[in-house]
Amino acid sequence: MRSLVVAVVVWCSLGLGIARADEAADREEARKEFTAGQAADRQKDWQLAIEHYLRANDLLPHPNAMFNIATDYERLGKLREAAVWYQRYVDAAQDSPDRDRVVRTLRELSARSGTLTIRSIPSGARVLVDGAFVGVTPYSGPAKGGGHRIVLESEGQRTERNVKIEYGEPAMLDVTLQDGSGTLRVEGTPVGALVTVDNRPAGSLPVTLSLPPGVHRVRVSMYGYAPFDTLSAISPNKETAVNAQLGHALGEIESAPPKMQFGYLFGIGGGADLKGEGGLFMLEFGARVTQYDASVRIGKTIGLTAIDLLVRWALTKARVAPFVAFGYSFVAAGGTGASGTGYALLGGLRFDVSRSERHSLSVIAESGIRYYGGLTTSVPGEAPTRDSGLVVPFMASLLVSYR
């Protein structure tokens, strides 16, 4: 057992010694490559120096090798490669005193100016860079680092593109200009919804726009509605129509449909006196103005002929709305010559089964009090008698209004 333990210890010692020998060999080889890179730097052979530094860094990664690789790439004008190695140096040398300076160098390399070349078919288009006129196509000139908005104008056509200059690299833009713009007409509901074309605000629904030929993304949106999104192909010198009908978004309560401002109404209703004295049957006609009804009712009320002048007021504009009504009545008892006047105070619910700008169909349930007094009965040869009464009606009516 003791011999086995001794063998294991010897084996591990040999393995550790071999690993250390390999590490020492790599370190020595890396030192030689790094020294060779420095010698190439003194000869200004930047590419050869980079190759030596790369081999040294592969053998033994070190911030000094990374920094020298970045510096030589910058000397060769390969700024994007230089930025990659400067970034590796910044990540590896967290405590380096020149770390902030290298970070500034990284930013400066990214913003280095380059050459911008713009060509168009057909040529001769006016070129504007960030709103400033710089020449006509084909155009080539210096441009600062960063993003730029390029506009090409030719024979009333206007085409816009975005370009970005980085690390002093040249940028090339080729544009094919179309002949003749087209017209896009966007209409639909709800009126006033926001219209965007190619993710840019274009106005409120309905709107008519002049656009360059091609496929454009049209989006119509409004709070509370599911957005409308489509692709529309614009042809030269032609009008393209888009009809956007926005539906209500999930979870949103449907708003009330448009209501007519003034209309005529007629209807029919029936019911009974809750006191048990008889039935009621009425015909109705009149006018409706927004939430108000003014109508005349003619019919039978517990055996009496009744004519009502009625005003009804819906308390809200909702499809189902409570209402109150007040009326003046004339009643007569057939065969007896009895007649009189009275009043009605009613209330209930009005349910608009359907309604639009032209017509509506409503169901009304109502109850209240109908009082008539001074009902005078005249019989030949006898003194006139006077009577009065109270009716508690419960009735339903069907009303149709139109304009």
Buried (B, 14 or more C-beta within 10 A) or exposed (E): EEEEEEEEEEEEEEEEEEEEEEEEEBEEBBEBBBEBBEEBBEEEBBEBBBBBBBBBBEBBEBBBBBBBBBBBBBBBEBBEBBBBBBBBBBEBBEEBEEBEEBEEBBEEBBBBEBBBBBBBEEEEBBBBBEEEEBBBBBBBEEBEBEEBEBBBBBEEBBBEEEBEBBBBBEBEBEBEBBEEBBBBEBBBBBEEBBBBBEEEEBEBBBBEBEBBBBEBEBBBBBEEBEBBEEEBEBBEEEEBEBEBEBEEEEEEEEEEEEBBEEBBBBBBBBBBBEEEBEBBBBEBEBBBEEBEBEBBBEBBBBEBBBBBBBBBBBEEEEBEBEBBBBBEBBBBBEEEEBBBBBBBEBBBEBEBEEBEEEBBBBBBBBEBBBBBBEBBBEEEEEEEEEEEBEBBBBBEBBBBBEE
